[in-house]
Amino acid sequence: MVSPTDLKKGSAYYMLTFADRDWTIPGVEPMIYVGVNVLDSQKAEAETHYCFQDTVSFSRFGDAIQYKGPANLAYEGASIHSLTARQLSTDVFTLEGVIAEMQAARARADAKSRET
């Protein structure tokens, strides 16, 4: 899990979700940290939002918040994930952390298959 103080702008992080209640079918989404409350709709809110950009658009266009080129990033498929501190602390990992979580999911899946 990641703490807000650990975040580095432009660095890769991984959102981990599970498709089942036994936490044996993980889904990993890589994303790049682009800052805090970077969307216009967040600037007046009291709650802090940690914002991450999808890796494909970041690779093609750089930081979407600072992009000044001719492409319409929304049409190009760029997306920004806005996460609360709670979501950050439970769903977002460094590469090392997501590898450990994937190994734990594999162990759970192996244990479940031995039960049947």
C-alpha positions in Angstrom: 0.0 0.0 0.0 1.1 3.5 -0.7 1.1 6.5 1.7 0.5 10.0 0.3 3.9 11.1 1.5 5.5 8.3 -0.6 4.0 9.5 -3.9 6.4 10.9 -6.5 5.1 12.8 -9.5 5.7 11.0 -12.7 6.3 7.6 -11.0 4.4 4.4 -11.8 2.0 2.9 -9.3 -0.5 0.0 -9.6 -4.1 -0.2 -8.7 -5.1 -3.7 -7.6 -8.6 -5.0 -7.7 -10.1 -8.4 -7.3 -12.9 -10.0 -9.4 -13.9 -12.5 -6.7 -14.7 -12.5 -2.9 -11.9 -14.9 -2.2 -9.3 -12.5 -3.6 -7.9 -15.1 -6.0 -8.6 -13.3 -9.3 -6.5 -10.1 -9.3 -6.6 -7.2 -11.8 -3.7 -4.8 -12.0 -3.8 -1.4 -13.7 -0.6 0.6 -14.0 -0.9 4.3 -13.7 1.4 7.4 -13.3 1.0 9.8 -10.4 0.3 13.4 -11.7 -0.5 15.3 -8.5 -3.1 16.3 -5.9 -6.4 17.9 -6.8 -5.3 18.6 -10.4 -8.8 18.6 -11.9 -10.7 21.8 -12.0 -13.7 20.2 -10.2 -11.5 19.2 -7.3 -9.9 22.6 -6.6 -12.8 23.8 -4.4 -13.4 20.5 -2.6 -12.2 20.0 1.0 -11.3 16.4 0.4 -7.8 15.7 -1.1 -7.8 13.7 -4.4 -4.7 11.9 -5.5 -4.6 11.8 -9.3 -3.1 9.2 -11.6 -3.0 9.1 -15.4 -3.2 6.0 -17.6 0.2 4.8 -18.7 -0.6 4.7 -22.5 -1.6 8.4 -22.8 1.2 9.4 -20.4 3.7 7.6 -22.7 2.3 9.2 -25.8 1.6 12.7 -24.5 3.3 13.2 -21.2 1.4 14.7 -18.2 -2.1 15.3 -19.3 -2.5 18.2 -16.8 0.3 20.1 -18.4 -0.3 19.0 -22.0 -0.5 21.9 -24.5 -0.5 20.0 -27.8 -3.1 19.8 -30.5 -4.6 16.4 -29.6 -7.8 16.2 -27.7 -6.6 13.8 -25.0 -10.2 12.8 -24.1 -10.7 11.6 -27.7 -7.3 9.9 -27.5 -8.5 7.8 -24.5 -6.5 9.5 -21.8 -8.0 9.0 -18.3 -7.3 10.4 -14.9 -8.1 8.3 -11.8 -9.0 10.4 -8.8 -8.5 8.5 -5.6 -9.2 9.5 -1.9 -6.6 8.8 0.8 -8.6 5.7 1.8 -8.5 4.3 -1.7 -4.8 5.1 -2.0 -4.1 3.3 1.3 -6.0 0.1 0.2 -5.9 -0.1 -3.6 -2.6 1.4 -4.8 0.8 -0.3 -4.6 4.4 0.1 -5.7 5.7 -2.5 -8.1 7.2 -4.4 -5.2 3.9 -4.2 -3.3 1.8 -5.4 -6.2 4.1 -8.3 -6.8 3.7 -9.4 -3.2 0.0 -9.0 -3.4 -0.1 -11.1 -6.6 1.9 -13.8 -4.9 -0.5 -13.8 -2.0 -3.4 -14.1 -4.5 -1.7 -17.1 -6.1 -1.3 -18.7 -2.7 -5.0 -18.2 -2.0 -6.0 -19.6 -5.4 -3.7 -22.6 -4.8 -5.2 -23.3 -1.4 -8.7 -22.9 -2.8 -8.0 -25.4 -5.6 -6.7 -27.9 -3.1 -10.0 -27.7 -1.1 -12.0 -28.8 -4.1 
